[in-house]
Amino acid sequence: VKNRQVILRNAVPGRPRPEDFALAETTAPEPADGEVLVQTLYLSLDPYMGSAIKGRHMSGAVAPGEVMPGETIGRVVRSRHAAYREGDLVASRNGWQEYAVASAPDPLQHGLAAAVARVATPLAADPRVPLTAYLGALGSPGLTAYAGLLTCIDPKPGENVVTSAATGAVGSTLGQIARNMGARAVGLAGSAAKCAHAVQHLGFAACVNYKEPGWTERLAAACPGGVHGYSDNSGGAVLEGVVGCLAMGGRIMLIGLMDQYNTSERLPGPGLGPFIGKRARITGFVVYDHRHRLAEWRRIGAQWIAEGRLRFHEERIPDLAAAPAAFARLMAGETMGKLIVAVGGE
Ligand SMILES: NC(=O)c1ccc[n+]([C@@H]2O[C@H](COP(=O)([O-])OP(=O)(O)OC[C@H]3O[C@@H](n4cnc5c(N)ncnc54)[C@H](OP(=O)(O)O)[C@@H]3O)[C@@H](O)[C@H]2O)c1
């Protein structure tokens, strides 16, 4: 069986471009004893891959010539493991390719090691929910939103909870969870269209375009009493602007550095004065530490999706060959919602 792959062609000093990647073709690997061969149905495109191709992500570095990594939903097409049958639906980390072999998850493996392992985790998908949601709202981005919000922000009814990248996979889920818990969700996003989507479709109380002058005044106006919780995806000037709007006792969760993923240099951080004045708490968050809460979040999230209380927007990329161009748009901030590559389709 032929196995189409996307490999990293060269080092990427700045923003990734489609020509930094190349299509390759090999034959699908043979599963060894205790392994299964998984055909990719759907591949998730995520910002951390931009950091991984610069050798700066904790999940591991990608070197030129290597297949791009990535979370996938797939089907077992050959099984040499007693616990799997052909046709079983699994979550795996096939990367940007049509086929990969995997073994069964090791129950003694946790955190980062479990997250990056080449394993096939059986997926009991809720029939009320589209399968692709298991890469977005009910996948790692959704778990980031759920576990991060509960652990680092712990929102109270009526509090203002702000997220940057409000229409992205993490931000859109986090805002809706905060709202469903009785808080006021306020978004920051990079265009008028994204802000309209956050308010009209995702049910945010307000959304401010941080690329327009005067955005910090508009954020302060949208958050009477100040910002009680903030989930930061970018660092830099956006973080600095939100810090200036903190409420007393504000909690900040740092989850991503979109500002830095596209450059080889480290950018200067914000001044920390307001953290002191506002007795604020700031917490770093890594989703790999919270994998034990995935089943709990999927139960709640699937129910909310079925009830229409959790919505998500997907952009479906029709073919693996189109993944590099879509990824370049993701890292340029030109996409909205969750990017899913339909590799094998259904
Ligand atoms: N800590 C963890 O465990 C963990 C886990 C998952 C994800 N994350 C992080 O969460 C963040 C959001 O991830 P996601 O999967 O939901 O994807 P995403 O929100 O779709 O990420 C892309 C978006 O980031 C925003 N952005 C902000 N500053 C940017 C810049 N300088 N250049 C380009 N885009 C910029 C853009 O939205 P706007 O136009 O609205 O600004 C862009 O559309 C990422 O930083 C990711 O690394 C962290």
The ligand as an ORCA input file, in Angstrom:
! r2SCAN-3c Opt
* xyz 0 1
  N      -0.071     24.958     26.897
  C      -0.677     23.954     26.282
  O      -0.698     22.836     26.783
  C      -1.359     24.204     24.954
  C      -2.161     23.217     24.361
  C      -2.824     23.510     23.147
  C      -2.646     24.764     22.549
  N      -1.833     25.679     23.137
  C      -1.633     27.029     22.552
  O      -2.879     27.687     22.461
  C      -2.818     28.655     21.432
  C      -4.047     28.516     20.528
  O      -4.003     27.264     19.861
  P      -5.177     26.732     18.930
  O      -4.892     25.324     18.631
  O      -6.487     27.084     19.530
  O      -4.964     27.512     17.561
  P      -5.466     28.946     17.034
  O      -6.116     29.714     18.129
  O      -6.197     28.757     15.775
  O      -4.050     29.630     16.730
  C      -3.863     30.527     15.683
  C      -4.388     31.899     16.061
  O      -3.481     32.562     16.978
  C      -3.731     33.944     16.929
  N      -2.489     34.733     17.027
  C      -2.161     35.542     18.062
  N      -0.982     36.116     17.852
  C      -0.535     35.692     16.652
  C       0.638     35.971     15.858
  N       1.617     36.786     16.307
  N       0.765     35.355     14.664
  C      -0.187     34.513     14.207
  N      -1.324     34.227     14.924
  C      -1.494     34.809     16.113
  C      -4.496     34.197     15.616
  O      -5.836     34.531     15.972
  P      -6.225     36.090     16.087
  O      -6.180     36.596     14.671
  O      -7.595     36.077     16.651
  O      -5.207     36.719     16.991
  C      -4.471     32.854     14.910
  O      -5.591     32.647     14.087
  C      -1.488     28.450     20.718
  O      -0.560     29.394     21.219
  C      -1.101     27.047     21.137
  O       0.272     26.830     21.062
  C      -1.200     25.416     24.322
*
